[in-house]
Amino acid sequence: MKMTLQNLKYIIEIADSNSFSRAAKNLYVSQSTLSTAVQEVEQSLGIRLFHRSNRGVTLTFDGEDFIRYAREIVEKSEYLENRYQTKNLLLMHFSVSCQHLPFAVRAFNKMLNELELSNFDFAIRECNTASVIHDVASARSEIGILSSTEDHLEALRKNLSSYDLDYTQLAVLPCYIFIRSKHPLAHKKHLSLKDMESFPFVTYDQENSHSHLTEEILFYNILSRNIHVSDRCTKIALIRNTDCFSIGSDLTNSNADAFHKGLGEIIPIPLEEPLGFLHAGYITKKQYPLSQTGISYLEHLRHEIAAL
């Protein structure tokens, strides 16, 4: 049975590169070496790992399941090597994936400020809903931070269950309209969707299959003027410098960011007619205990959400 660590590393690189040729280039080996490694594992397990096409390769259903365990095995083997070969340079690893949620990033910042480690390798990934789910399911991240509307919470739970993930709710959050302080409607105490009809709405892109699992309370197709962005910095820049608006529970430089709130660049205004609430929570792999770093991060996350 050919289940070597080297073969697992090859397969992970192929999956990450979506290409045998790119993986071979990154690993400085031949494509035939990679093909042989994949064939050995496929034959020994009796499964198919990749779909192949002229556009590259994608993981099969079995491949998706295989790759998350392969990552765990490789990461743990590397951890053991580091632990006993370079004791003085031992790295603490932690990763969290989240939708475009500022409170998740602030919690990460607070956690870093309290660290007393000399060596660590941490990551925080802001991405769309599908990527958050995939990151946790594949063990790329220990924790995923998600928010969902009431109407789609059950669909989210079912989706997570199919990936063998647990969902823990942290809070139910009200929503605001976010505009710049120089916006024509900035003087109003409340705003309605009718008030905003003539202004562009900034919304995050989602993959089509997960568009209903957005972290935003309002879908872009309800409005006639929409701007799609993929990152929070672009969204903030548009709202700061134009009459665009956004709807959500939290946005940097607004209700939950004390420093920028003082500058008054972006302001939150309550909705006249509540569109509903956002359910914020975190996801983890079932029967997979949290690390001490993960526990510490969640403590800070709860504090940041409570401050909203």
N, C-alpha and C positions, 0 to 999 in steps of 0.2 A: 504494500500500500504506500503510495507516494504522497504523503501529507507532510512535507517538510516546511520549515519556517520560510525558507527561501521561495518555495512555490507560493506560499501565502502572500509574501511580499510582492511577488510578481503580479499576482492576480489583483491585489489591491491597487497597484499602480496602473494596471490596465483599466480597471473600473474608474479610477480618478481621472485618467487621461481620455477615456472613451475612444481609445485607439491603440492598436498593437504597435504601430510604427512610432507614435509619440512616446509610448511607454518604453519601448526599446531604446529610443534616443535618450530618455531621461535616466535609464538604468545602465546605459552603456553595454547593452547586450544585443544579440541578434533577435529578430522577430521569430526565427525558428525556435530559439531557446524558450521564448515566452509561450509559443504555441504548444511546445512539448510539455511545459509545466501545466498549462491549462488542461491538456488532454489527459495527463496523468491523474490529475485531481478529479476530472469529470468521470473518467473510467473507474476510478477506485470508489467513488461515491454513487455512481449510476445516475448522475444528474447533468443537466446542461447549464453552464454558468452564464454564457453570453449569447445575445442575438447579434449576428454579424450582417452588415449591409455596406454599401459603397460610401455611406456617410460615417462609418465607424462602428463601434460596438456599444451595446447597452446591456445591462444586467437582466437576466430572466427573473421570474418570480423566485425560483430556487436560488439564483445568484444573489438577489437582494438579501435573502435570508442568510445565505452562506457568508456574505461579505461582512455583516455586522459582527458575527462570531470570529471571523478571521482577523478583523481589526482588534478585537479584544485580546486574542491570543498573541498577536504581534506586539501590541502595546505593552502587554504584561511581560513578554519575554525581554523587550527593550528595557523595561523598568528594572527587571532583575539584573540585567547586564550592568546598567548604570549603578544600581545599588551596591553591587559587590566588586565592580571593577574601578569605579570612580566615586568612592564614598564621600570624598570631600566636595564633589561637584554634583551631588544628588539633586535632581530637579523634581519639584512638585508640579504635577500636571492637573489642569482643570480647564474645562471648556463649557460655555453656555451659549445657546443659540436663542434668538428672540425675534419676534416681529419688530416693526419700527416703533418700539415702546421706550420713551425716554427714561421712565422710572427703572426699567431693567438695566439701563446703562449706568444710571446714577448709583444703583445698588452695587454694581461691579466696581465703580470708582471708590465707593466707601470701603468696600472689602479690601481693595488694594492698599488703601491708606492705612489699614490696620495690620497689614502683613508684617511679620518679623522674619520672613524667610530670605536667605541670601541668594538662593537659586530657585527659580520656578519658570514654568512654561505655561502661561495662561492664554486663553482666547475667548473673545466675545464676538459673535457673528450676528449682525443684523441682516435679516433676510425675509423672504416671503413665507407664508404659512407652510407650504409644501416642503420647503427646505428645512424649516425648524423641525417638522415631524421626521423627515428623512435623517437629519443629523443625529437626533436622539435614537431613532430606531437602529441606525448603523453604528452607534457608539462613538460617533465623531464628537458629540457633546453629551455631557452627563445630564444636563438639565435643559429644557426648552421652555421659554416663556411665551404664552399665547393669550390673546383676548378674543372674545367672540360675542356676537349679539345673542340675545335670548332665543330668537327664532332659529338660530343655527347651532345652538349649543349641543343639542342631541345628535345632530349630524357630525359634529366635531368629535363627540365621545365615541360614536360608532367607528369613525375613521381611525381614531387612536387605538381602539380595541383591536382592529384588524392588524395593527403593527405591534401588538402586544405591549402597549404603553398605558401607563396610569396617568390620570388627570386629577390634580388637586386644585380646587378653587380657592383663591385668596381673597377676592373682593368683588363687589358689584359697583361699577363706577358710573357716575353721571357724565354727560357729554356737554361740550361747549363748542361755539363757533370761534375759531381763531382768526384774527385779522391784525394788520399792523396798526400802530397807534395813530397813523396819519390817514387811515381809511375813512372814506366819507361817512361811514356808519359807526365810527368808533365812539361817538358820543352817546349812543343808545344803551340803555340798561339791559334790554333783551332784544333778540333778533329772531325772525322767522325765516323759513325757507323762501317765502315769497319775497322778503326783503333782499335775499341774496341772489335772486333769479338773474340779475344782469351782471353778476360778477363771476369770474372763472373759479371753478372748484378744483382743488388740487387733490389727487387721489393716488394711492399706491397701486402699482401693477401687481396682479396675481396671476399664477398659471390658471388657464381656463378651467381645468378640472377642480380647482380649489378656490374659484373666485368667490363663492359664497362663504368662505372661511376667512374673509378679510378681517383685519383688526379695526376697520372703520365701520361706524354705525350706519353710514349712508352709502349706497351704491352709486357709482358715477352715472349710470344710465337713467337715473331719476332726473338729472339736470341736463341742460342743453349745452353748457359751456364747460368743458372738462380738460384738465391737463394731467397726464399720467407721468409719474416719476417712479424711480426705483430706489431712491435713498432719501433719508431724512434731511440731510444737508441741503439738497436741492429744494425740497419742499419748504424748508425754513427760509431759504434765500428768496424764493418766489413770494412768500407771504410778507417778508420784510420789505421787499422792494417794489411790489405791485399791489393792486387791489384784489388779488386772489384771496381765497379763504379755504379753511380746512375745518373739518368737524371731528372731534375725538375727545378723549378723556384727559390727554396730557400732551404737551408739546414744549420742547425746550424754549426758554425765554418767555415762559408764560406763567400759568398759575402755580407751578410746582418748582420753579427755578428761582430761588431768592435773589441771586445776583442779577440775572437778566430782567427779573420782574422790576427791579429798581430802575433799570434803564428804560423800561416801558416800550421796547421795540415791538413786541407781539403781545396782544392782550386777549384774554378769554372772555367771551360774552355768553351768558346763559341763553338757551333756546326758549322761545315763547311756548312752543309746543314740543314737549319731550319726545324724542324719536325712539326712546328706549335706553337701555343701559348696556354697558359692556361688562362681560364676565371675565375677569382676569385670573389666570391660574398658571400652574407649571406642570410640565409633563416629565416623566421619568420612565425608564424601562422597568417592567414588572419584575419583582423579586430581585432587584438590583440595588443593594444598599448605597445610600449616599455617602460620599467622602466627607471628611470634616470640613473641607473647603466648600463643598456643596451646601452643607448645613449652614455654614457661616454666611454664604451668599444669600440663601433664602431668608435668613434673619434680617439682613439689610434690605432685601426686597420687600418684606412685609412692612418694614419701617417706612420705606419710600412710598409705598402705596397708601399707607395710613396718613401720610402727610399731604396727599393730594386734596 
